Amino acid sequence: MAQQPSHTDAAESGLKQASEEVKLAVDLIYLLETHEIAPEVALAALDIVKQDLQGKLNKK
């Protein structure tokens, strides 16, 4: 009997075809959740990261 694909298999398959920014977002969410980072801390850190990256884009 053939094994049915699991929900996880379907999600991984969809993720393989996702855009780079979606893949990165999923990785970041996983990292934040596995390290039990508080949402407030994560958002504050993401603001800092966003400012840094915007500064780098402005220098181009």
KELOVEX-746483 format. One record per atom (N, C-alpha, C, O): residue number from 1; atom name; x, y, z. Coordinates in nm, 2 decimals. Each point is the difference from the previous one (the first is absolute). Layout:
N
+-----+------+--------+--------+--------+
|   n | atom |   east |  north |     up |
+-----+------+--------+--------+--------+
| NUM |   CA |      X |      Y |      Z |
...
+-----+------+--------+--------+--------+
// end
This chain:
60
+-----+------+--------+--------+--------+
|   n | atom |   east |  north |     up |
+-----+------+--------+--------+--------+
|   1 |    N |   0.08 |  -0.12 |   0.00 |
|   1 |   CA |  -0.08 |   0.12 |   0.00 |
|   1 |    C |   0.09 |   0.12 |   0.00 |
|   1 |    O |   0.09 |   0.01 |   0.08 |
|   2 |    N |  -0.12 |   0.09 |  -0.17 |
|   2 |   CA |   0.08 |   0.12 |  -0.01 |
|   2 |    C |  -0.03 |   0.09 |   0.12 |
|   2 |    O |  -0.11 |   0.01 |   0.05 |
|   3 |    N |   0.21 |   0.06 |   0.00 |
|   3 |   CA |  -0.01 |   0.09 |   0.12 |
|   3 |    C |  -0.05 |   0.13 |  -0.05 |
|   3 |    O |   0.06 |   0.06 |  -0.09 |
|   4 |    N |  -0.16 |   0.00 |   0.16 |
|   4 |   CA |  -0.05 |   0.13 |  -0.03 |
|   4 |    C |   0.10 |   0.11 |   0.04 |
|   4 |    O |   0.06 |  -0.02 |   0.11 |
|   5 |    N |  -0.04 |   0.12 |  -0.19 |
|   5 |   CA |   0.09 |   0.11 |   0.04 |
|   5 |    C |  -0.06 |   0.07 |   0.13 |
|   5 |    O |  -0.12 |   0.02 |   0.01 |
|   6 |    N |   0.21 |   0.01 |   0.08 |
|   6 |   CA |  -0.04 |   0.06 |   0.13 |
|   6 |    C |  -0.02 |   0.15 |  -0.03 |
|   6 |    O |   0.04 |   0.05 |  -0.10 |
|   7 |    N |  -0.10 |   0.01 |   0.20 |
|   7 |   CA |  -0.02 |   0.15 |   0.00 |
|   7 |    C |   0.13 |   0.07 |  -0.01 |
|   7 |    O |   0.02 |   0.10 |  -0.07 |
|   8 |    N |   0.08 |  -0.16 |   0.14 |
|   8 |   CA |   0.13 |   0.06 |   0.01 |
|   8 |    C |   0.07 |  -0.01 |  -0.14 |
|   8 |    O |   0.07 |   0.09 |  -0.05 |
|   9 |    N |  -0.09 |  -0.20 |  -0.02 |
|   9 |   CA |   0.06 |  -0.02 |  -0.13 |
|   9 |    C |  -0.06 |   0.10 |  -0.10 |
|   9 |    O |   0.08 |   0.06 |  -0.08 |
|  10 |    N |  -0.21 |  -0.04 |   0.09 |
|  10 |   CA |  -0.06 |   0.10 |  -0.09 |
|  10 |    C |   0.05 |   0.14 |   0.03 |
|  10 |    O |   0.02 |   0.08 |  -0.09 |
|  11 |    N |   0.00 |  -0.04 |   0.22 |
|  11 |   CA |   0.05 |   0.13 |   0.04 |
|  11 |    C |   0.14 |   0.02 |  -0.05 |
|  11 |    O |   0.04 |   0.10 |  -0.06 |
|  12 |    N |   0.04 |  -0.21 |   0.07 |
|  12 |   CA |   0.14 |   0.01 |  -0.04 |
|  12 |    C |   0.01 |   0.02 |  -0.16 |
|  12 |    O |   0.08 |   0.07 |  -0.05 |
|  13 |    N |  -0.17 |  -0.14 |  -0.01 |
|  13 |   CA |   0.00 |   0.00 |  -0.15 |
|  13 |    C |  -0.04 |   0.15 |  -0.04 |
|  13 |    O |   0.06 |   0.05 |  -0.10 |
|  14 |    N |  -0.16 |   0.00 |   0.16 |
|  14 |   CA |  -0.05 |   0.14 |  -0.03 |
|  14 |    C |   0.11 |   0.10 |   0.03 |
|  14 |    O |   0.02 |   0.10 |  -0.07 |
|  15 |    N |   0.06 |  -0.12 |   0.18 |
|  15 |   CA |   0.10 |   0.09 |   0.04 |
|  15 |    C |   0.12 |   0.00 |  -0.10 |
|  15 |    O |   0.06 |   0.10 |  -0.02 |
|  16 |    N |  -0.04 |  -0.22 |  -0.04 |
|  16 |   CA |   0.11 |   0.00 |  -0.10 |
|  16 |    C |  -0.03 |   0.09 |  -0.12 |
|  16 |    O |   0.09 |   0.05 |  -0.06 |
|  17 |    N |  -0.22 |  -0.03 |   0.04 |
|  17 |   CA |  -0.04 |   0.08 |  -0.12 |
|  17 |    C |  -0.03 |   0.14 |   0.04 |
|  17 |    O |  -0.03 |   0.08 |  -0.09 |
|  18 |    N |   0.05 |  -0.05 |   0.22 |
|  18 |   CA |  -0.03 |   0.14 |   0.04 |
|  18 |    C |   0.11 |   0.10 |  -0.04 |
|  18 |    O |   0.11 |  -0.05 |  -0.03 |
|  19 |    N |  -0.14 |   0.17 |   0.04 |
|  19 |   CA |   0.10 |   0.11 |  -0.03 |
|  19 |    C |   0.10 |   0.00 |   0.11 |
|  19 |    O |  -0.02 |  -0.05 |   0.11 |
|  20 |    N |   0.14 |   0.11 |  -0.14 |
|  20 |   CA |   0.11 |   0.01 |   0.09 |
|  20 |    C |  -0.04 |   0.07 |   0.13 |
|  20 |    O |   0.04 |  -0.04 |   0.11 |
|  21 |    N |  -0.12 |   0.15 |  -0.12 |
|  21 |   CA |  -0.04 |   0.07 |   0.12 |
|  21 |    C |  -0.09 |  -0.08 |   0.09 |
|  21 |    O |   0.00 |   0.01 |   0.12 |
|  22 |    N |  -0.09 |  -0.10 |  -0.18 |
|  22 |   CA |  -0.09 |  -0.08 |   0.08 |
|  22 |    C |   0.09 |  -0.11 |   0.07 |
|  22 |    O |  -0.02 |  -0.03 |   0.12 |
|  23 |    N |   0.11 |  -0.03 |  -0.19 |
|  23 |   CA |   0.09 |  -0.09 |   0.06 |
|  23 |    C |   0.08 |   0.06 |   0.12 |
|  23 |    O |   0.01 |  -0.06 |   0.10 |
|  24 |    N |   0.04 |   0.18 |  -0.12 |
|  24 |   CA |   0.07 |   0.07 |   0.11 |
|  24 |    C |  -0.09 |   0.03 |   0.11 |
|  24 |    O |   0.04 |  -0.02 |   0.12 |
|  25 |    N |  -0.16 |   0.06 |  -0.15 |
|  25 |   CA |  -0.10 |   0.03 |   0.11 |
|  25 |    C |  -0.03 |  -0.12 |   0.08 |
|  25 |    O |   0.00 |   0.00 |   0.13 |
|  26 |    N |  -0.02 |  -0.12 |  -0.19 |
|  26 |   CA |  -0.02 |  -0.12 |   0.07 |
|  26 |    C |   0.12 |  -0.04 |   0.09 |
|  26 |    O |  -0.02 |  -0.04 |   0.11 |
|  27 |    N |   0.14 |   0.05 |  -0.17 |
|  27 |   CA |   0.12 |  -0.02 |   0.08 |
|  27 |    C |   0.01 |   0.09 |   0.12 |
|  27 |    O |   0.03 |  -0.05 |   0.11 |
|  28 |    N |  -0.06 |   0.18 |  -0.13 |
|  28 |   CA |   0.01 |   0.09 |   0.12 |
|  28 |    C |  -0.11 |  -0.03 |   0.10 |
|  28 |    O |   0.03 |   0.00 |   0.12 |
|  29 |    N |  -0.15 |  -0.03 |  -0.16 |
|  29 |   CA |  -0.10 |  -0.04 |   0.10 |
|  29 |    C |   0.04 |  -0.12 |   0.07 |
|  29 |    O |  -0.02 |  -0.01 |   0.13 |
|  30 |    N |   0.07 |  -0.09 |  -0.19 |
|  30 |   CA |   0.05 |  -0.12 |   0.06 |
|  30 |    C |   0.11 |   0.03 |   0.10 |
|  30 |    O |  -0.01 |  -0.05 |   0.12 |
|  31 |    N |   0.10 |   0.13 |  -0.16 |
|  31 |   CA |   0.11 |   0.04 |   0.09 |
|  31 |    C |  -0.05 |   0.07 |   0.13 |
|  31 |    O |   0.04 |  -0.03 |   0.11 |
|  32 |    N |  -0.13 |   0.12 |  -0.13 |
|  32 |   CA |  -0.06 |   0.08 |   0.11 |
|  32 |    C |  -0.08 |  -0.09 |   0.09 |
|  32 |    O |   0.02 |   0.01 |   0.13 |
|  33 |    N |  -0.10 |  -0.10 |  -0.18 |
|  33 |   CA |  -0.08 |  -0.09 |   0.08 |
|  33 |    C |   0.08 |  -0.10 |   0.07 |
|  33 |    O |  -0.02 |  -0.03 |   0.12 |
|  34 |    N |   0.12 |  -0.03 |  -0.18 |
|  34 |   CA |   0.08 |  -0.10 |   0.06 |
|  34 |    C |   0.09 |   0.06 |   0.12 |
|  34 |    O |   0.03 |  -0.07 |   0.09 |
|  35 |    N |   0.00 |   0.19 |  -0.10 |
|  35 |   CA |   0.08 |   0.07 |   0.10 |
|  35 |    C |  -0.09 |   0.07 |   0.10 |
|  35 |    O |   0.05 |   0.07 |   0.09 |
|  36 |    N |  -0.18 |  -0.08 |  -0.11 |
|  36 |   CA |  -0.10 |   0.05 |   0.09 |
|  36 |    C |   0.02 |   0.15 |   0.02 |
|  36 |    O |  -0.01 |   0.05 |   0.11 |
|  37 |    N |   0.03 |   0.02 |  -0.22 |
|  37 |   CA |   0.02 |   0.15 |   0.01 |
|  37 |    C |  -0.14 |   0.06 |   0.01 |
|  37 |    O |  -0.09 |  -0.03 |  -0.08 |
|  38 |    N |   0.08 |   0.12 |   0.17 |
|  38 |   CA |  -0.13 |   0.07 |   0.03 |
|  38 |    C |  -0.03 |   0.09 |  -0.13 |
|  38 |    O |   0.09 |   0.06 |  -0.06 |
|  39 |    N |  -0.22 |  -0.06 |   0.02 |
|  39 |   CA |  -0.04 |   0.08 |  -0.12 |
|  39 |    C |   0.05 |   0.14 |   0.01 |
|  39 |    O |   0.04 |   0.06 |  -0.10 |
|  40 |    N |  -0.05 |   0.01 |   0.22 |
|  40 |   CA |   0.04 |   0.14 |   0.01 |
|  40 |    C |   0.15 |   0.01 |  -0.03 |
|  40 |    O |   0.04 |   0.10 |  -0.07 |
|  41 |    N |   0.04 |  -0.19 |   0.12 |
|  41 |   CA |   0.15 |   0.00 |  -0.03 |
|  41 |    C |   0.02 |  -0.02 |  -0.14 |
|  41 |    O |   0.09 |   0.07 |  -0.06 |
|  42 |    N |  -0.15 |  -0.17 |   0.00 |
|  42 |   CA |   0.02 |  -0.03 |  -0.14 |
|  42 |    C |  -0.04 |   0.12 |  -0.09 |
|  42 |    O |   0.08 |   0.03 |  -0.09 |
|  43 |    N |  -0.19 |   0.03 |   0.12 |
|  43 |   CA |  -0.04 |   0.12 |  -0.09 |
|  43 |    C |   0.10 |   0.11 |   0.02 |
|  43 |    O |   0.03 |   0.07 |  -0.10 |
|  44 |    N |   0.02 |  -0.04 |   0.22 |
|  44 |   CA |   0.10 |   0.10 |   0.02 |
|  44 |    C |   0.13 |  -0.03 |  -0.08 |
|  44 |    O |   0.06 |   0.09 |  -0.06 |
|  45 |    N |  -0.02 |  -0.21 |   0.07 |
|  45 |   CA |   0.12 |  -0.04 |  -0.07 |
|  45 |    C |  -0.02 |   0.01 |  -0.15 |
|  45 |    O |   0.09 |   0.04 |  -0.08 |
|  46 |    N |  -0.21 |  -0.08 |   0.03 |
|  46 |   CA |  -0.03 |   0.01 |  -0.14 |
|  46 |    C |   0.00 |   0.14 |  -0.05 |
|  46 |    O |   0.04 |   0.03 |  -0.12 |
|  47 |    N |  -0.08 |   0.07 |   0.20 |
|  47 |   CA |   0.01 |   0.14 |  -0.03 |
|  47 |    C |   0.14 |   0.04 |  -0.02 |
|  47 |    O |   0.03 |   0.08 |  -0.09 |
|  48 |    N |   0.06 |  -0.12 |   0.18 |
|  48 |   CA |   0.14 |   0.03 |  -0.01 |
|  48 |    C |   0.06 |  -0.06 |  -0.13 |
|  48 |    O |   0.07 |   0.07 |  -0.07 |
|  49 |    N |  -0.11 |  -0.19 |   0.04 |
|  49 |   CA |   0.05 |  -0.07 |  -0.12 |
|  49 |    C |  -0.05 |   0.08 |  -0.13 |
|  49 |    O |   0.08 |   0.02 |  -0.09 |
|  50 |    N |  -0.21 |   0.01 |   0.10 |
|  50 |   CA |  -0.05 |   0.08 |  -0.12 |
|  50 |    C |   0.07 |   0.13 |  -0.02 |
|  50 |    O |   0.03 |   0.03 |  -0.11 |
|  51 |    N |   0.00 |   0.04 |   0.22 |
|  51 |   CA |   0.07 |   0.13 |  -0.02 |
|  51 |    C |   0.14 |  -0.02 |  -0.05 |
|  51 |    O |   0.04 |   0.07 |  -0.09 |
|  52 |    N |   0.03 |  -0.18 |   0.13 |
|  52 |   CA |   0.13 |  -0.03 |  -0.05 |
|  52 |    C |   0.00 |  -0.03 |  -0.15 |
|  52 |    O |   0.08 |   0.05 |  -0.07 |
|  53 |    N |  -0.18 |  -0.13 |   0.03 |
|  53 |   CA |  -0.01 |  -0.04 |  -0.14 |
|  53 |    C |  -0.04 |   0.11 |  -0.09 |
|  53 |    O |   0.05 |   0.02 |  -0.11 |
|  54 |    N |  -0.14 |   0.07 |   0.16 |
|  54 |   CA |  -0.03 |   0.12 |  -0.08 |
|  54 |    C |   0.11 |   0.09 |  -0.01 |
|  54 |    O |   0.02 |   0.06 |  -0.11 |
|  55 |    N |   0.07 |  -0.05 |   0.21 |
|  55 |   CA |   0.12 |   0.09 |  -0.01 |
|  55 |    C |   0.09 |  -0.06 |  -0.10 |
|  55 |    O |   0.06 |   0.08 |  -0.08 |
|  56 |    N |  -0.04 |  -0.21 |   0.07 |
|  56 |   CA |   0.08 |  -0.06 |  -0.10 |
|  56 |    C |  -0.05 |   0.02 |  -0.14 |
|  56 |    O |   0.07 |   0.03 |  -0.09 |
|  57 |    N |  -0.20 |  -0.03 |   0.07 |
|  57 |   CA |  -0.06 |   0.02 |  -0.13 |
|  57 |    C |   0.02 |   0.15 |  -0.04 |
|  57 |    O |   0.02 |   0.03 |  -0.12 |
|  58 |    N |  -0.03 |   0.06 |   0.22 |
|  58 |   CA |   0.01 |   0.14 |  -0.03 |
|  58 |    C |   0.14 |   0.04 |  -0.04 |
|  58 |    O |   0.02 |   0.10 |  -0.07 |
|  59 |    N |   0.08 |  -0.18 |   0.11 |
|  59 |   CA |   0.14 |   0.02 |  -0.04 |
|  59 |    C |   0.03 |  -0.04 |  -0.14 |
|  59 |    O |   0.11 |   0.04 |  -0.06 |
|  60 |    N |  -0.19 |  -0.12 |   0.00 |
|  60 |   CA |   0.02 |  -0.05 |  -0.14 |
|  60 |    C |  -0.01 |   0.11 |  -0.10 |
|  60 |    O |   0.01 |  -0.02 |  -0.12 |
+-----+------+--------+--------+--------+
// end
